[in-house]
Amino acid sequence: MEAPITEIFCSVQGEGPYVGNRQVFLRFAGCNLNCSYCDTDVRIAEACKYEVDSGSGIFQYVKNPLNCDKVAEIVAPFMNVHSLSLTGGEPLLYADFIKELDLGFPLYLESNMTLPDMARKVKDCISFVSGDVKLTDEFQGEELESHVERTIETFRILRKTENRDCFCKIVMTKDVLPTDVLDVAGSISNYISCLVLQPVTQNDLRPDVRTLLELQNELLGDIDTLIIPQTHRMWGCL
């Protein structure tokens, strides 16, 4: 089994309730969405770059796609990590590959939560789920309704259990309507441990502080709600 992987490195989680935890990151190429605020290049590269030593900034390259054995060889030197972050792009595009991974680390899935059929394939091998809800103007009418339905179903499949944590992260721009956040939160509150409102990093898209605080206050009546920006951007971490 092979998959196109953009990069592999060891760093700390910069988003959500597990911020600061040391992780190995496996970044998959390709995504089924095209979010306007996305700052990640998801194109399939000819080669995967991987960090030789954590924090060194020194990378080597290996031809894409990679098989599970090659990934295991690359991540073997990294020690004392909380989990292996499956990020992207959209990792669930490669659910069959993920099922074959046996790296000795708990798996931490970072997903846009729009591929329920793929989620069913990996639900029993994932320990942590960082699930996004995409509330952008790229979806309208029936397309928006279908998008929301797929998102809710994916959260249901990957919901929190005794053996798996699942939380929701919503990137907040100035255009995201608080009413939309409240509607979605009400639909998935039974499936998640907490909701994270993440102010978008770009200054020109950032939401009003008061609006964000008022939204958090309203959400806290039903679900644990945190406001956490992208912390790794603050100190130049990968």
C-alpha positions as MATLAB code, in Angstrom:
seq = 'MEAPITEIFCSVQGEGPYVGNRQVFLRFAGCNLNCSYCDTDVRIAEACKYEVDSGSGIFQYVKNPLNCDKVAEIVAPFMNVHSLSLTGGEPLLYADFIKELDLGFPLYLESNMTLPDMARKVKDCISFVSGDVKLTDEFQGEELESHVERTIETFRILRKTENRDCFCKIVMTKDVLPTDVLDVAGSISNYISCLVLQPVTQNDLRPDVRTLLELQNELLGDIDTLIIPQTHRMWGCL';
ca = [
       0.000    0.000    0.000;
       1.339    3.435   -1.004;
       0.310    7.073   -0.562;
       1.622   10.485   -1.711;
       3.129   12.246    1.298;
       4.360   15.827    1.205;
       6.513   15.858    4.337;
       7.378   14.031    7.556;
       8.799   15.829   10.578;
       8.755   15.935   14.386;
       7.424   19.053   16.102;
       4.710   20.108   18.555;
       0.988   20.352   17.972;
       0.078   23.989   17.418;
      -3.707   23.834   17.374;
      -6.558   22.699   19.591;
      -6.664   21.252   23.122;
      -3.523   19.142   22.616;
      -1.400   22.191   21.800;
       2.225   21.820   22.897;
       2.321   18.026   22.696;
       5.251   16.557   20.802;
       4.168   14.741   17.644;
       5.432   13.183   14.466;
       3.605   14.782   11.533;
       2.731   12.853    8.397;
       1.365   15.308    5.825;
      -0.603   13.743    2.998;
      -0.970   15.405   -0.410;
      -4.349   16.080   -1.977;
      -7.635   17.378   -0.610;
     -11.279   17.063   -1.594;
     -11.979   20.697   -0.607;
     -10.564   24.067   -1.652;
     -10.888   26.421    1.320;
     -10.035   30.060    0.610;
      -8.075   30.552    3.851;
      -6.000   27.364    3.574;
      -2.260   28.019    3.898;
      -1.126   24.499    2.956;
       0.144   23.392   -0.454;
      -1.740   20.143   -1.078;
      -0.363   19.378   -4.531;
       1.216   15.964   -5.009;
       4.969   16.502   -5.010;
       7.427   14.345   -6.909;
       9.274   13.681   -3.653;
       8.466   13.648    0.050;
      10.771   15.717    2.241;
      11.535   14.419    5.709;
      13.409   15.985    8.606;
      16.593   14.196    9.619;
      16.582   15.498   13.207;
      13.749   17.233   15.059;
      14.014   21.025   14.822;
      17.104   20.901   12.617;
      15.431   22.216    9.492;
      17.595   19.751    7.571;
      15.558   17.667    5.153;
      16.206   14.769    2.851;
      13.985   13.588    0.019;
      12.470   10.300   -1.057;
      10.421    9.644   -4.186;
       6.626    9.585   -3.928;
       4.471    7.621   -3.308;
       5.740    6.027   -0.066;
       4.838    2.619    1.313;
       4.200    1.874    4.989;
       7.618    0.297    5.515;
       9.404    3.416    4.259;
       7.326    5.628    6.546;
       8.175    3.373    9.500;
      11.876    3.664    8.655;
      11.715    7.473    8.517;
       9.834    7.949   11.809;
      11.809    5.333   13.768;
      14.407    7.832   15.158;
      11.767   10.117   16.695;
      11.263    9.429   20.411;
       9.067   10.615   23.299;
       6.133   11.644   21.135;
       2.493   11.912   22.160;
       1.125   10.640   18.855;
       1.474   10.540   15.076;
      -0.470   13.363   13.444;
      -2.117   12.384   10.170;
      -2.609   15.737    8.478;
      -2.799   17.185    5.016;
      -4.397   17.812    2.714;
      -7.042   15.321    3.704;
      -5.726   12.087    5.260;
      -9.030   10.220    4.906;
      -8.451   10.098    1.148;
      -5.890    7.426    2.051;
      -7.897    5.440    4.598;
      -6.671    2.085    3.291;
      -3.052    3.217    3.702;
      -3.726    4.474    7.241;
      -5.200    1.097    8.205;
      -1.895   -0.541    7.265;
       0.284    1.805    9.351;
       1.889    0.140   12.374;
       4.347    2.666   13.779;
       4.038    2.193   17.521;
       2.395    5.601   18.069;
      -1.254    6.471   18.761;
      -2.802    7.977   15.612;
      -4.061   11.583   15.723;
      -6.305   12.317   12.741;
      -6.683   15.886   11.470;
      -9.601   15.834    9.039;
     -12.140   18.060    7.308;
     -14.736   15.435    8.303;
     -16.486   15.233    4.929;
     -15.698   11.628    3.943;
     -17.888    9.362    6.103;
     -17.274    6.214    4.047;
     -13.513    6.581    4.510;
     -13.987    7.371    8.208;
     -15.679    4.004    8.717;
     -12.543    2.269    7.467;
     -10.228    3.823   10.068;
     -12.472    4.428   13.091;
     -11.041    1.515   15.068;
      -7.384    2.515   14.659;
      -7.612    6.235   15.529;
      -6.985    7.455   19.102;
      -7.498   11.206   18.619;
      -9.715   13.068   16.146;
      -9.270   16.756   15.386;
     -12.315   17.349   13.220;
     -12.837   20.550   11.281;
     -16.157   22.086   10.357;
     -15.821   24.199    7.221;
     -18.247   27.123    7.327;
     -17.303   29.059    4.202;
     -19.200   30.679    1.353;
     -17.834   28.048   -1.037;
     -20.925   25.932   -0.349;
     -24.399   27.163   -1.236;
     -27.928   25.748   -1.294;
     -28.209   21.974   -1.742;
     -24.410   21.660   -1.873;
     -24.143   23.265    1.569;
     -26.849   20.981    2.962;
     -25.056   17.889    1.648;
     -21.726   19.159    3.010;
     -23.174   19.653    6.491;
     -24.860   16.226    6.441;
     -21.572   14.512    5.518;
     -19.774   16.432    8.249;
     -22.266   15.459   10.955;
     -22.196   11.813    9.857;
     -18.392   11.726    9.951;
     -18.398   13.129   13.481;
     -20.924   10.465   14.462;
     -18.670    7.714   13.084;
     -15.512    9.085   14.736;
     -17.261   10.237   17.919;
     -15.608   10.259   21.342;
     -15.471    6.888   23.105;
     -13.556    5.361   26.005;
     -10.691    4.682   23.589;
     -10.889    7.720   21.312;
     -11.099   11.465   21.866;
     -12.879   13.572   19.284;
     -13.071   17.348   19.306;
     -14.257   19.900   16.773;
     -12.233   22.819   15.453;
     -13.844   25.666   13.529;
     -11.603   28.202   11.787;
     -13.275   31.539   12.418;
     -13.104   34.274    9.795;
     -14.971   37.566    9.811;
     -17.469   36.037    7.376;
     -18.469   33.038    9.509;
     -21.937   33.567   10.957;
     -22.325   32.789   14.679;
     -25.754   31.295   13.940;
     -24.139   28.731   11.618;
     -21.661   27.774   14.341;
     -24.468   27.360   16.868;
     -26.471   25.175   14.474;
     -23.565   22.838   13.726;
     -22.447   22.694   17.354;
     -25.914   21.604   18.395;
     -25.823   18.778   15.839;
     -22.487   17.309   16.956;
     -22.298   18.182   20.662;
     -22.956   14.580   21.727;
     -20.069   13.324   19.597;
     -17.246   15.583   20.810;
     -15.375   16.393   24.024;
     -14.984   20.100   23.243;
     -15.311   22.742   20.549;
     -12.370   24.946   19.543;
     -12.954   28.312   17.889;
      -9.735   29.078   16.000;
      -9.376   32.696   14.806;
      -7.905   32.655   11.316;
      -4.241   33.699   11.262;
      -4.493   36.212    8.400;
      -5.176   39.687    9.836;
      -7.488   40.790    7.011;
      -9.787   37.797    7.574;
      -9.759   37.752   11.378;
     -13.121   37.951   13.208;
     -14.083   40.645   15.695;
     -12.874   39.804   19.214;
     -16.141   40.747   20.881;
     -18.155   38.613   18.458;
     -15.923   35.634   19.169;
     -16.185   36.050   22.946;
     -19.960   36.402   22.802;
     -20.207   33.264   20.665;
     -18.035   31.325   23.099;
     -20.192   32.461   26.001;
     -23.343   31.254   24.268;
     -21.807   27.903   23.314;
     -20.574   27.249   26.846;
     -24.144   26.660   27.922;
     -24.097   23.377   25.982;
     -20.491   22.369   25.347;
     -16.960   23.064   26.576;
     -15.733   25.751   24.162;
     -12.182   27.075   23.809;
     -10.689   29.919   21.768;
      -7.218   28.880   20.593;
      -5.292   30.470   17.677;
      -2.523   28.759   15.696;
       0.227   28.836   18.328;
       2.993   27.396   16.138;
       2.796   30.505   13.946;
       3.717   32.626   16.980;
       7.225   31.240   17.381;
       8.114   30.026   13.903;
       7.644   26.326   14.555;
       6.855   23.912   11.712;
];
